[in-house]
Amino acid sequence: MSWSTREVAQLAGTTLRTVRHYHEIGLLDEPERLSNGYKVYRAEHLVRLLQIRRLTGLGFSLAAIAAMEDEPEQLDETLHAVDAELAATIARLEEARAEIAKLRDRPVPTDLPFGISAAATDARLSQADRSLFAVLSQVVGDDNTPHWQALLRDFERDDVTDEFDALPPDADEETRERLARHILPQMIVLNGKHPAPPRTVEHAATGQQAATAAVINAVLDLYNPAQLDVLTRIWKQLG
């Protein structure tokens, strides 16, 4: 019994493109060809395709499948690596399910991790502030959710905060200075109670310079010139 490429692909539950790709990377031997040039697949090819499909279904990458055969003595090491990757995937999925459950109980915007988003919503942050927190939680480390939650819980919104959010780009000097003087005391308190958390090894890999540049660029994009001037006045006072 023999099959064409299309037929063997159908039998194996895969596609023509996949079969051709396996040939290209050396995972599947080329079959013999008839005088008319058509490929003739045998049972050995179908069995090989079924094997590859089974292994990929278990979480093996194509590279891992090839390595298993090139270096059979490394089988245990390969199995261990695949198992560790599957465990990490399961952990990520469990975390995702947990966050989805929280979102179902309390729908909040999904621009931030749930805990930070809920705290930002309670604090009635502006969209610009929320966007800045999205950048901060990434470059500083989104595993520091308790830090950002605590900071936001201590944030007290008032009429001046509303005025800052609505500040026009051409606001006069007196208004800018007044807002900076009013906002500064709360920023001093928040900065003292909640200093920036240390960056994790994973996030430190991005580099301090790149992280700082990302925050600065975000601030420049998110706030208008008058708001930037108010923030600059506050930051200068904070040192």
N, C-alpha and C positions, 0 to 999 in steps of 0.2 A: 504494500500500500504506500502511496506517495501523495503529497499535497503540494499545491501552489503556495506562494508566500501568503496570499490572502486567506487561503483555507487554513493553513497552519496557525496563522495569527488568530483567526476566529476560534479554532479549537482550543487554543491556549488562553483565550479570554483577553487578548491584547490587541495591538493595532499594527498595521503595516509599518508605520513610522518607527514604532518601538522595535520591531524585529530588525529593521534595517539599522537602527542605532546600535543594537546588540552586535550586529556584524561589524560595524565600524569600530567599536571599541574592543573587539576581540572576545566578547563573552559568548558569542554563538558562532560555531564553525560555519563556514560557507558550504552550502549543499552542492551537489553536482548539478550540472546543467545539461539539458537536452540539446540536440543539434540545432533546435530553433532558438536557443538561448534562454529558455525558461528554466527557472530553478526548480529542483525536485527535492522536497523535504521528506525525510523519513521519520520513523518513530523516534530515533535518537534525538532529532531536533525538537520534536514536540516535547519529549521528556525533559530536555534541557530548558526549554521555555517555561514549562510548568515548574521546574525547580527554581528558576530565577524569580518567577512570579511569587512562589511560596516564600522565598527568602526575603524579597522586598516587602512582602506582606508582614513579615516578622520584624521589619525595621532595618534590615540590612541595606546599606547603600550599594550601588553597583561596584564602587571601588572596593568595598569590604568583601563582596562576593568574589571579585577577581583576586584579591589578596589571599583569601582562604584557599584558593586553588594553586596560586603561585607559591605560597609558603604554608603548606598544610600543618607544619609544626606550630604555626602561630594561631591555630584554630581557637584554643582556649582564650588567648589574649583578645582575639577578634570578638568572640562571644561575650567576653567581659565588657568590652567597649560598647558593643551594641546594647547590652543589658543596661549599662549605665546611662546611655543616651535615652533609652526607653523610660527609665526611671525619672530622668529629668523632664521628659515630655509629659509623663503622667503628673508630675508635680506642678508643671505649668498649667496643665488642663484643670487640675484640682483648684489651683488658685483662681483661674478664670471662672470656673463654676461658682466659687465662693463669692467673687465680685459680682457676678450676674445675679446671684441670690440677693445680695445686698441692694443692687439696683432695682430688683423687682419689689423689694420691701420699701425702698425709698428712691424713687426715680430722681436722679440729679444729672446735670450735664456730664457728658463723658469726655470732656476736654482734659480732665485731670484724673489721677487715681481716685477711687471712690472716697477714701477717707479724707483726702485733701479737698476733693470737690464738695463733699458735704459741708466741711468746715468753711470753705470759701463761700458757699451758698448762704450759710447761716450768717456769715460776716457781711453779706451783701456786697461782695467785691465787684468792681466794674469789670467789663470784659477785658480791658487792657491789663488790669491787675491779675485776672485769672490767667491770661496768656503768659504774663511774666512768670507766674508761679509754675506754669507748665514747663517753661525753659529751666527755671531754677531746680525744680524737682528732678529734672533729667541730668543736668550737668553736675549738680551737687550730689545726687544719689537719691533715686526714688524709693530706696529702702528706708529713708529717713522720714516717712510719713508722720510718725508721732511728733516729730519736731515741728513740721509745718502745721499740723493740726493744733498743737499747743499755742503756736504763735498766732494763728488766726482766731483762736478762742479768746485770746487776750486783746485782740484788735478791737478798738471801739470806734465805730463809725458815727460821725456827727454831721452837722450842717456844713462845716468847713470841708470835710471830706467830699461831700456831694458837690460843693462849689469847685473843688479841685478837679473832680471828674468832668465837670461841665465847663472848665476854664477854656475860653477861646484862645487861639494862638497869639492874638495881639493884645492880650491882657496887659494893663499898665503896670508900671514898676511898683506902685504902692500896693496893688492887689497881690502881686507875686510875693513881695516881702511879708505881707500880712499872713498869707497862707503858710509860708515857710515857718514863720515864728510860731504859728498855732500848731502846726503838725509836728514840729521838732520835738517837743517834750514826750509825746507818745512814742516817737521813733527811738528816743534815747532809752525809754523804759523797755520797749520790745527788744532792742538790740542788746540791752544788758541781761534780760531774762532769757533770751533765745539767740545766743550767738550762732553763727553759721555752723552746722554740723560738719565733722570731718568727711572728706570725700572717700568713698570706698575704693578698694584696689581696682575694681572693675572700671569705675568711672574715672579714677586717677589716670587710667591709660589714655584718656582723651587729652591729658595735659592741662595744667593750670592755665596756661596762656590761652589755649583754645576755649576753655570753659569761660574765662573772663571775657574774651572777645564775643562769645555767644550771648552772654548776658547783656553786654554793652550794646551790641547790635539790636537785640530784642527791645531794649529800653528806647533806643533811638527810633525804632520803627513804630513802637506802640504809643508813644506820647508826643504831643505837639510841642512846639518851641517854648511856649509859656510854661507848660507843665514840666518840661525838661529843666527850665531855669529854676523852678521851685524845688525840684528834686536835687539839683546841683547845690543850691543854697543849703539844703538840709544835709546832704552828704558832706559838705565842707565842714559843717558844724560837728558832724559825727566823727570827722577825722578819717 
